Each structure stands twice: as structure tokens, then as C-alpha cells.
Amino acid sequence: MNDPEFSFEFMFQDEVVGLFSPFIPNNPGRVEFIPVRGASYDELEMEAEAGEMPECHFIRLRQEKTFNVFFDVISIPEYGVMMIDNLRETYKEET
């Protein structure tokens, strides 16, 4: 089930590179997304193709706290689909 308070956007190198569609990932595996084309997306795609497992993240709000959820992109086998692994969540301190 999806958390009702989350961002559909995910980032690579602090730039939005995609929007999760239709669901935010909770587990490793196949994830559908809408790419946001640009230099950062191109870099993400190149690193994934080279087998470098680039790290992306999105922001999740839970119980009025903000968390960064990180994941590794294993591959982008087709347009709008990526294989991910190693989801991990860290509390984002308020500054």
C-alpha cells in the first residue's frame, strides 16, 4: 500500500529524473516511471548501462517527519521501466 504523503518525484544528483507511475516502490525489483529528460537523466541512464548502479532517492513524509529513501538503479531495460535494489531510508534532520 502507498503512503499518502510522499513525493512521486525521484532524484539523481539532486535533480529530478523521473516520476513514479503508478506506485512508489517499497521493494526491490521492477519499477515503472515517467522519465524527466535532461542531463541528469542521461547521466543516470549511462551509469546504469555501464553497470555502475547509480543511487537515486525520493522524499517520504511520515508522522510529520521527513525521510530520504535511497535506492540503486540496476538497469533501465526499457523506456519507463527500471530495475532497482537496496532500498534504504534515513531520517532527514530539519535545519
C-alpha positions in Angstrom: 0.0 0.0 0.0 1.2 3.5 -0.8 1.9 6.1 1.9 -0.5 9.0 1.2 2.2 11.6 2.0 5.1 11.2 -0.4 6.6 12.7 -3.5 6.2 10.9 -6.8 9.4 12.6 -7.9 12.8 10.9 -7.6 16.2 12.4 -7.9 19.7 11.6 -9.2 22.5 14.0 -8.4 19.9 16.4 -6.7 17.9 16.7 -10.0 14.5 15.3 -10.7 14.9 12.5 -13.2 11.6 10.7 -13.0 8.1 10.4 -11.6 6.9 7.1 -10.2 3.9 5.7 -12.0 1.6 4.3 -10.8 3.2 3.5 -7.5 6.1 4.5 -5.3 8.4 1.5 -4.8 8.5 -0.4 -1.4 10.6 -3.4 -2.6 13.4 -4.1 -5.0 12.6 -5.1 -8.5 10.8 -3.7 -11.5 9.5 -0.1 -11.2 7.5 1.9 -13.7 8.2 5.6 -14.0 7.9 8.6 -16.3 11.3 9.9 -17.2 12.1 13.6 -16.9 14.6 14.1 -19.7 17.7 16.2 -19.2 21.4 16.0 -18.5 20.9 14.2 -15.1 18.6 11.6 -16.6 21.1 11.0 -19.4 23.9 10.5 -16.8 21.7 8.1 -14.8 20.9 6.1 -18.0 24.6 6.0 -19.0 25.7 4.8 -15.5 23.0 2.2 -15.3 24.0 0.9 -18.8 27.7 0.7 -17.7 26.7 -1.4 -14.7 27.6 1.3 -12.1 24.3 1.0 -10.1 23.7 4.8 -9.7 22.0 5.9 -6.5 18.7 7.8 -6.6 16.4 9.0 -3.8 12.9 10.3 -3.1 11.4 12.1 -0.1 8.8 10.4 2.1 6.8 12.2 4.9 5.6 10.0 7.8 4.2 11.1 11.1 5.3 14.7 10.3 8.9 13.6 9.8 10.8 13.7 6.6 12.8 10.8 5.3 15.1 10.3 2.3 14.6 6.9 0.7 17.6 5.8 -1.3 17.8 3.1 -3.9 20.2 1.7 -6.5 19.3 1.5 -10.2 20.5 -1.8 -11.5 19.2 -1.3 -15.1 16.8 0.6 -17.3 15.8 -2.3 -19.6 13.2 -0.2 -21.5 11.7 3.2 -21.6 9.8 4.0 -18.4 11.0 0.8 -16.6 13.9 0.4 -14.2 15.1 -2.4 -12.0 16.1 -1.3 -8.5 17.7 -2.7 -5.4 18.9 -1.8 -1.9 16.1 0.5 -0.8 17.1 2.2 2.5 15.5 5.0 4.4 17.2 7.8 6.5 15.7 10.4 8.7 16.2 13.9 7.3 17.1 16.3 10.1 15.3 19.7 9.9 17.7 22.6 9.5 
